[in-house]
Amino acid sequence: MNSLLIQALKKCSSVVVFRCSPAQKAQVVKLVMTNMSNKITLAIGDGANDVNMIQTAHIGVGIFGKEGN
């Protein structure tokens, strides 16, 4: 399964991950970082469920809003 996802990710210029657990969001970032070392990851999130993803990425951005309280 991971090899198919990696093949798909290599064809993308950007990826949007939503409706996943916090761990799954972080796993997608790790997958890109591990298998595409020439790419820089940027994770943007607005809630507590995005913290793992934001901390895992090369660049993490937390947005404060209605959900981010």
Backbone as CSV, one residue per row, in Angstrom:
resi,resn,N_x,N_y,N_z,CA_x,CA_y,CA_z,C_x,C_y,C_z
1,MET,0.823,-1.196,0.000,0.000,0.000,0.000,0.864,1.257,0.000
2,ASN,1.889,1.291,0.853,2.741,2.473,0.895,3.391,2.765,-0.439
3,SER,3.791,1.716,-1.178,4.460,1.955,-2.459,3.517,2.625,-3.458
4,LEU,2.251,2.265,-3.443,1.285,2.931,-4.325,1.079,4.379,-3.923
5,LEU,1.003,4.620,-2.630,0.851,5.985,-2.143,2.078,6.812,-2.484
6,ILE,3.255,6.251,-2.321,4.494,6.967,-2.648,4.531,7.315,-4.131
7,GLN,4.153,6.373,-4.982,4.111,6.635,-6.424,3.163,7.779,-6.742
8,ALA,2.007,7.791,-6.098,1.039,8.866,-6.321,1.575,10.195,-5.807
9,LEU,2.184,10.177,-4.617,2.719,11.410,-4.031,3.816,12.013,-4.889
10,LYS,4.623,11.188,-5.518,5.715,11.686,-6.354,5.205,12.450,-7.568
11,LYS,3.964,12.212,-7.952,3.379,12.903,-9.105,2.663,14.193,-8.713
12,CYS,2.589,14.461,-7.416,1.843,15.626,-6.922,2.775,16.787,-6.624
13,SER,2.268,17.990,-6.854,3.026,19.173,-6.435,2.612,19.611,-5.039
14,SER,1.428,19.199,-4.611,0.969,19.456,-3.241,-0.038,18.380,-2.851
15,VAL,-0.207,18.225,-1.540,-1.106,17.198,-1.019,-1.936,17.815,0.101
16,VAL,-3.229,17.544,0.098,-4.115,17.991,1.170,-4.581,16.747,1.912
17,VAL,-4.341,16.723,3.223,-4.736,15.588,4.049,-5.795,16.072,5.036
18,PHE,-6.963,15.450,4.999,-8.029,15.822,5.921,-8.853,14.605,6.255
19,ARG,-9.642,14.713,7.304,-10.474,13.601,7.774,-9.626,12.388,8.133
20,CYS,-8.453,12.646,8.691,-7.551,11.586,9.148,-7.229,11.828,10.617
21,SER,-6.752,10.801,11.265,-6.328,10.956,12.658,-5.050,11.793,12.698
22,PRO,-4.742,12.382,13.846,-3.489,13.143,13.969,-2.265,12.307,13.593
23,ALA,-2.257,11.051,14.001,-1.123,10.173,13.677,-1.017,9.939,12.169
24,GLN,-2.142,9.773,11.497,-2.126,9.551,10.051,-1.614,10.778,9.305
25,LYS,-1.995,11.956,9.767,-1.498,13.189,9.135,0.015,13.270,9.261
26,ALA,0.533,12.976,10.437,1.984,12.990,10.649,2.671,11.907,9.815
27,GLN,2.038,10.752,9.658,2.608,9.669,8.857,2.753,10.066,7.393
28,VAL,1.805,10.802,6.863,1.907,11.252,5.471,3.105,12.184,5.330
29,VAL,3.280,13.097,6.272,4.436,14.000,6.235,5.729,13.193,6.317
30,LYS,5.807,12.240,7.231,7.006,11.401,7.376,7.281,10.606,6.103
31,LEU,6.220,10.109,5.473,6.355,9.336,4.246,6.997,10.181,3.155
32,VAL,6.552,11.411,3.013,7.139,12.308,2.019,8.597,12.618,2.381
33,MET,8.842,12.928,3.642,10.204,13.283,4.054,11.179,12.121,3.870
34,THR,10.722,10.905,4.124,11.578,9.725,4.035,11.847,9.317,2.592
35,ASN,10.827,9.403,1.752,10.941,8.863,0.394,11.232,9.908,-0.673
36,MET,11.140,11.168,-0.324,11.414,12.242,-1.272,12.262,13.294,-0.577
37,SER,13.512,12.950,-0.336,14.392,13.800,0.468,14.660,15.156,-0.176
38,ASN,14.365,15.306,-1.460,14.581,16.587,-2.126,13.388,17.534,-1.972
39,LYS,12.364,17.109,-1.246,11.164,17.924,-1.047,11.163,18.544,0.344
40,ILE,10.596,19.720,0.439,10.402,20.397,1.719,8.920,20.297,2.060
41,THR,8.626,19.901,3.291,7.229,19.754,3.695,6.767,20.976,4.475
42,LEU,5.540,21.391,4.193,4.875,22.481,4.890,3.545,21.951,5.383
43,ALA,3.323,22.025,6.677,2.059,21.566,7.255,1.345,22.769,7.862
44,ILE,0.085,22.927,7.502,-0.731,24.027,8.010,-1.948,23.419,8.680
45,GLY,-2.206,23.829,9.901,-3.353,23.289,10.624,-3.994,24.326,11.507
46,ASP,-5.249,24.058,11.880,-5.983,25.027,12.692,-6.543,24.429,13.975
47,GLY,-6.096,23.257,14.339,-6.651,22.648,15.547,-5.659,21.744,16.234
48,ALA,-6.056,21.266,17.398,-5.180,20.406,18.192,-4.861,19.102,17.471
49,ASN,-5.761,18.642,16.613,-5.502,17.392,15.898,-4.439,17.552,14.808
50,ASP,-3.947,18.760,14.595,-2.920,19.008,13.587,-1.518,19.159,14.173
51,VAL,-1.399,19.130,15.498,-0.113,19.403,16.154,0.960,18.414,15.723
52,ASN,0.678,17.116,15.705,1.684,16.115,15.303,2.191,16.390,13.895
53,MET,1.276,16.686,12.988,1.645,16.958,11.602,2.513,18.209,11.519
54,ILE,2.117,19.260,12.226,2.850,20.528,12.195,4.261,20.350,12.751
55,GLN,4.397,19.593,13.835,5.708,19.382,14.444,6.600,18.464,13.616
56,THR,6.010,17.604,12.812,6.776,16.663,11.995,7.353,17.323,10.749
57,ALA,6.637,18.251,10.175,7.030,18.871,8.903,8.277,19.735,9.044
58,HIS,8.924,19.978,7.912,10.050,20.907,7.909,9.593,22.286,8.386
59,ILE,8.459,22.713,7.871,7.873,24.007,8.236,6.453,23.744,8.725
60,GLY,6.141,24.179,9.918,4.813,23.972,10.476,4.151,25.300,10.806
61,VAL,2.901,25.448,10.403,2.160,26.685,10.626,0.859,26.348,11.333
62,GLY,0.647,26.985,12.460,-0.609,26.834,13.186,-1.437,28.085,13.020
63,ILE,-2.669,27.915,12.605,-3.579,29.049,12.389,-4.541,29.108,13.548
64,PHE,-4.673,30.276,14.130,-5.598,30.478,15.236,-6.932,30.928,14.673
65,GLY,-7.965,30.203,14.998,-9.294,30.553,14.517,-10.351,29.992,15.424
66,LYS,-11.563,29.914,14.930,-12.678,29.412,15.727,-12.430,27.985,16.207
67,GLU,-11.917,27.129,15.348,-11.647,25.741,15.742,-10.345,25.624,16.520
68,GLY,-9.443,26.546,16.335,-8.119,26.448,16.940,-8.039,26.914,18.382
69,ASN,-9.136,27.057,19.057,-9.118,27.520,20.449,-8.838,26.371,21.397
